[in-house]
Amino acid sequence: MSAHLLVLDSSAWSHLRAGHAGVLDHVAEAATVALPATVLGELEAAFALGRRAKENRRMLSEFLDEPFASVLETTAQTAVYYARIFAALRRAETPMPANMVWIAAATQERGGRLLTFDKKYGRIPTLDHILLDTS
């Protein structure tokens, strides 16, 4: 099933860059592929700590210049989604890292489907997501 809006978390971005077949297939099927601003922050932090910052920034910039790619900005409405997800996780006693909640909130706000390798997103029953395996 193709997703109109496919949202990548940092793990999906890393696997896309590595040529993971499953990620490539989902990206090829999507009308739009987006990175939440939170993911951009995570990537920039990793680039700053790595040895190939310039190359990694160039690759990210080239990807975002593609007509099918976009950035999901964090908005006041994203914060409303964040609060709902955060509260539900707290009530269920299944906390998650704040960045993951922001990524889920941005995905839900836009009606997207998150592509990830992180099982923790399964703690959010209202999140439309695809969990891929690293193999």
SEROMI-107439 format. One record per residue (C-alpha): x, y, z; residue number from 0. Coordinates in Angstrom, 1 decimal. Example, Ala and Ser with C-alpha at 12.3 -4.5 7.8 and 13.67 -1.06 7.14 Angstrom:
2
+--------+--------+--------+------+
|      x |      y |      z | resi |
+--------+--------+--------+------+
|   12.3 |   -4.5 |    7.8 |    0 |
|   13.7 |   -1.1 |    7.1 |    1 |
+--------+--------+--------+------+
# end
This chain:
135
+--------+--------+--------+------+
|      x |      y |      z | resi |
+--------+--------+--------+------+
|    0.0 |    0.0 |    0.0 |    0 |
|    1.5 |    3.3 |   -1.0 |    1 |
|    1.5 |    6.2 |    1.4 |    2 |
|    0.6 |    9.7 |    0.2 |    3 |
|    2.9 |   11.3 |    2.8 |    4 |
|    5.8 |    9.1 |    4.0 |    5 |
|    7.6 |   10.5 |    7.0 |    6 |
|   11.2 |    9.4 |    7.8 |    7 |
|   12.7 |    9.3 |   11.2 |    8 |
|   16.5 |    9.4 |   11.7 |    9 |
|   16.8 |    5.6 |   11.5 |   10 |
|   14.9 |    5.5 |    8.2 |   11 |
|   17.1 |    8.4 |    6.8 |   12 |
|   20.2 |    6.5 |    7.7 |   13 |
|   19.0 |    3.3 |    6.1 |   14 |
|   17.9 |    5.3 |    3.0 |   15 |
|   21.4 |    6.6 |    2.7 |   16 |
|   22.8 |    3.1 |    3.1 |   17 |
|   20.5 |    1.8 |    0.3 |   18 |
|   18.2 |   -0.4 |    2.4 |   19 |
|   15.9 |   -2.1 |   -0.1 |   20 |
|   12.8 |   -1.8 |    2.1 |   21 |
|   13.3 |    2.0 |    2.6 |   22 |
|   14.0 |    2.5 |   -1.1 |   23 |
|   10.7 |    0.7 |   -2.0 |   24 |
|    8.6 |    2.8 |    0.4 |   25 |
|   10.2 |    6.0 |   -0.7 |   26 |
|    9.6 |    5.1 |   -4.4 |   27 |
|    5.9 |    4.5 |   -3.7 |   28 |
|    5.3 |    7.7 |   -1.8 |   29 |
|    3.9 |   10.9 |   -3.3 |   30 |
|    5.8 |   13.0 |   -0.8 |   31 |
|    8.6 |   12.1 |    1.5 |   32 |
|    9.1 |   14.3 |    4.5 |   33 |
|   11.5 |   14.9 |    7.4 |   34 |
|   10.2 |   16.5 |   10.5 |   35 |
|   12.2 |   19.5 |   11.8 |   36 |
|   13.1 |   17.4 |   14.8 |   37 |
|   14.7 |   14.8 |   12.6 |   38 |
|   16.7 |   17.6 |   10.9 |   39 |
|   18.0 |   18.6 |   14.3 |   40 |
|   19.0 |   15.0 |   15.1 |   41 |
|   20.8 |   14.7 |   11.8 |   42 |
|   22.6 |   18.0 |   12.2 |   43 |
|   23.7 |   17.0 |   15.6 |   44 |
|   25.1 |   13.7 |   14.2 |   45 |
|   26.7 |   15.6 |   11.3 |   46 |
|   28.4 |   18.0 |   13.8 |   47 |
|   29.9 |   15.0 |   15.7 |   48 |
|   30.9 |   13.1 |   12.6 |   49 |
|   33.8 |   13.2 |   10.2 |   50 |
|   31.8 |   13.7 |    7.0 |   51 |
|   29.6 |   16.7 |    8.1 |   52 |
|   30.1 |   18.5 |    4.8 |   53 |
|   29.2 |   15.5 |    2.7 |   54 |
|   26.3 |   14.5 |    4.9 |   55 |
|   24.8 |   18.1 |    4.7 |   56 |
|   25.2 |   18.1 |    0.9 |   57 |
|   23.4 |   14.8 |    0.6 |   58 |
|   20.6 |   16.0 |    2.9 |   59 |
|   20.3 |   19.3 |    1.0 |   60 |
|   20.2 |   17.4 |   -2.4 |   61 |
|   17.4 |   15.2 |   -1.0 |   62 |
|   15.4 |   18.1 |    0.3 |   63 |
|   15.8 |   19.8 |   -3.1 |   64 |
|   13.9 |   17.0 |   -4.8 |   65 |
|   10.3 |   17.9 |   -5.8 |   66 |
|    8.9 |   15.0 |   -3.8 |   67 |
|   10.7 |   15.9 |   -0.5 |   68 |
|    9.7 |   18.3 |    2.2 |   69 |
|   10.3 |   19.4 |    5.8 |   70 |
|    7.5 |   19.2 |    8.4 |   71 |
|    7.9 |   22.3 |   10.4 |   72 |
|    6.9 |   22.2 |   14.1 |   73 |
|    3.8 |   24.3 |   14.6 |   74 |
|    1.4 |   25.2 |   17.4 |   75 |
|   -0.8 |   22.4 |   16.2 |   76 |
|    2.1 |   20.0 |   16.4 |   77 |
|    2.3 |   20.9 |   20.1 |   78 |
|   -1.3 |   19.9 |   20.5 |   79 |
|   -0.6 |   16.5 |   19.0 |   80 |
|    2.5 |   16.2 |   21.1 |   81 |
|    0.5 |   16.8 |   24.3 |   82 |
|   -2.1 |   14.2 |   23.3 |   83 |
|    0.6 |   11.6 |   22.6 |   84 |
|    2.6 |   12.5 |   25.6 |   85 |
|   -0.4 |   12.3 |   28.0 |   86 |
|   -1.5 |    8.9 |   26.5 |   87 |
|    2.0 |    7.5 |   26.9 |   88 |
|    2.2 |    8.8 |   30.5 |   89 |
|   -1.2 |    7.3 |   31.4 |   90 |
|   -0.1 |    4.0 |   29.9 |   91 |
|    3.2 |    4.2 |   31.8 |   92 |
|    5.1 |    3.8 |   28.5 |   93 |
|    7.3 |    6.9 |   28.2 |   94 |
|    9.3 |    7.6 |   25.1 |   95 |
|   12.1 |   10.1 |   24.3 |   96 |
|   10.7 |   13.6 |   23.7 |   97 |
|   12.1 |   13.7 |   20.1 |   98 |
|   10.2 |   10.6 |   19.2 |   99 |
|    7.0 |   12.1 |   20.5 |  100 |
|    7.6 |   15.3 |   18.4 |  101 |
|    8.3 |   13.1 |   15.3 |  102 |
|    5.1 |   11.2 |   15.9 |  103 |
|    3.1 |   14.4 |   16.5 |  104 |
|    4.4 |   16.0 |   13.3 |  105 |
|    3.4 |   12.8 |   11.4 |  106 |
|   -0.1 |   12.6 |   12.9 |  107 |
|   -0.7 |   16.3 |   12.4 |  108 |
|   -0.1 |   15.9 |    8.6 |  109 |
|   -1.9 |   12.5 |    8.3 |  110 |
|    1.3 |   10.8 |    7.3 |  111 |
|    2.8 |    7.4 |    7.8 |  112 |
|    6.1 |    7.1 |    9.7 |  113 |
|    8.8 |    4.9 |    8.3 |  114 |
|   11.1 |    3.7 |   11.1 |  115 |
|   13.3 |    0.9 |   12.4 |  116 |
|   12.5 |    1.8 |   16.1 |  117 |
|   10.0 |   -0.5 |   17.8 |  118 |
|    9.2 |    2.1 |   20.4 |  119 |
|    6.9 |    3.8 |   18.0 |  120 |
|    4.6 |    0.8 |   18.5 |  121 |
|    3.8 |    2.3 |   21.9 |  122 |
|    1.6 |    4.9 |   20.1 |  123 |
|   -1.5 |    3.0 |   19.0 |  124 |
|   -2.8 |    5.9 |   17.0 |  125 |
|    0.4 |    6.4 |   15.0 |  126 |
|    0.3 |    5.1 |   11.4 |  127 |
|    3.7 |    3.7 |   11.0 |  128 |
|    5.8 |    1.0 |    9.2 |  129 |
|    8.4 |   -0.8 |   11.2 |  130 |
|   11.2 |   -2.2 |    9.1 |  131 |
|   13.8 |   -4.7 |   10.1 |  132 |
|   17.5 |   -4.0 |    9.7 |  133 |
|   18.2 |   -7.3 |    7.9 |  134 |
+--------+--------+--------+------+
# end
